[in-house]
Amino acid sequence: IAKEKDLGLQIAFVHLLFNCIGVLIWFPIPFMREIPLNMARFLGKLTHVSKFAPLVYIFVMFLIYPGFFFGISAGFQSDSGGAKAGAAIVLLLVGAAHLFLAFVYFKRGGREKFLAFVHEKRQAKFENKEAADVMGGAAVAVEDQI
């Protein structure tokens, strides 16, 4: 069916190696197993707070970052020294921004503040749903009495 069987087999091997390397990175050390699981739990909690969170995550991780790194690689592959310098500067700035955000998140209480914000939003959403259920039940009870 496939005209380019060699290319299909090559992509199959790439996927196989990607999955095997992922297992070798995350599985052997016990505390490392918790990292992807905790990330998935956190994204689940964030999704509970906002239905747009998964859309933003997908948009950023599968469109913004790949497009950004594609642009950086195009700058480095350019024959122009200015394009290479610009790509290097942008890469360093984005790397520094990520390091700063990681520092704030882990060392300056950003994690606790963000998790408190997520917990507060989840609690408010739960209370609003509970109040709506009570109000809905009260409306049904009033209709039954009439």
C-alpha positions in Angstrom: 0.0 0.0 0.0 2.8 2.4 0.9 4.9 3.5 -2.0 7.8 4.7 0.3 8.1 1.6 2.5 11.6 2.6 3.6 10.4 6.0 4.9 7.5 4.4 6.8 9.9 1.9 8.4 12.3 4.7 9.3 9.5 6.6 11.1 8.4 3.5 12.8 11.9 3.0 14.2 12.1 6.6 15.2 8.9 6.2 17.2 10.1 3.0 18.8 13.4 4.5 19.8 11.7 7.6 21.1 9.5 5.5 23.4 12.4 3.2 24.5 14.6 6.2 25.4 11.7 7.7 27.3 11.3 4.5 29.3 15.1 4.5 29.9 15.0 8.1 31.1 12.0 8.0 33.4 11.6 4.4 34.6 14.9 3.1 36.2 15.2 5.6 39.0 12.2 5.4 41.4 11.8 9.1 42.1 12.0 9.9 38.4 8.8 7.9 37.8 6.8 10.4 39.8 7.8 13.4 37.6 5.5 12.7 34.6 2.8 11.4 36.9 2.8 14.5 39.0 2.9 16.7 35.9 -0.2 14.8 34.6 -2.0 15.2 37.9 -1.2 18.9 38.0 -2.5 19.4 34.4 -5.7 17.5 35.5 -6.1 19.9 38.5 -5.5 22.9 36.2 -8.1 21.5 33.8 -10.6 21.3 36.6 -10.1 25.0 37.3 -10.3 26.2 33.7 -11.5 24.4 30.6 -9.1 26.5 28.5 -6.0 25.2 30.3 -5.6 22.1 28.0 -6.2 24.2 24.9 -3.5 26.7 26.0 -1.2 23.8 26.9 -1.7 22.2 23.5 -1.3 25.5 21.7 1.9 26.4 23.5 3.6 23.0 23.5 2.6 21.9 20.0 2.5 25.2 18.0 4.4 28.0 19.8 7.5 26.2 21.0 8.0 24.1 17.9 7.5 27.2 15.7 9.9 29.2 17.9 12.6 26.5 17.7 12.0 26.1 14.0 12.6 29.9 13.6 15.8 29.7 15.7 17.1 26.8 13.7 16.4 28.7 10.5 18.4 31.6 11.9 21.3 29.4 12.7 21.2 27.8 9.2 21.2 31.1 7.5 24.3 32.3 5.6 23.9 35.7 7.3 26.0 36.4 10.3 23.3 38.8 11.6 20.6 36.1 11.5 22.9 33.7 13.4 23.6 36.4 16.0 19.9 37.3 16.3 19.0 33.6 16.7 21.7 33.2 19.4 20.5 36.3 21.2 16.8 35.3 21.1 17.8 31.8 22.2 19.8 33.1 25.2 17.0 35.5 26.2 14.3 32.8 26.1 16.6 30.5 28.0 17.2 33.1 30.6 13.5 33.8 30.9 12.8 30.1 31.4 15.6 29.9 34.1 14.2 33.0 35.8 10.7 31.5 35.9 12.0 28.2 37.2 13.9 30.0 39.9 10.8 32.0 41.0 8.6 28.9 40.8 10.9 26.7 42.9 13.0 29.0 45.1 10.9 32.2 45.6 7.6 30.7 46.6 6.0 30.8 43.2 5.0 27.2 43.3 3.1 27.6 46.6 1.4 30.8 45.4 0.4 29.2 42.1 -0.9 26.0 43.8 -2.8 28.1 46.4 -4.4 30.0 43.5 -5.3 26.7 41.7 -6.7 25.3 45.0 -8.7 28.6 45.6 -10.2 28.5 42.2 -11.1 24.8 42.5 -12.7 25.4 45.9 -14.7 28.4 44.5 -15.9 26.3 41.5 -16.9 23.5 43.9 -18.8 25.9 46.1 -20.6 27.5 43.2 -21.6 24.1 41.9 -22.8 23.1 45.3 -24.8 26.3 45.6 -26.4 25.8 42.2 -27.4 22.2 43.2 -29.0 23.5 46.4 -30.8 26.3 44.5 -31.9 23.8 41.9 -33.2 21.4 44.5 -35.0 24.3 46.3 -36.7 25.3 43.0 -37.9 21.7 42.5 -39.2 21.5 46.0 -41.2 24.8 45.5 -42.7 23.4 42.3 -43.7 20.2 44.0 -45.6 22.2 46.7 -47.5 24.2 44.1 
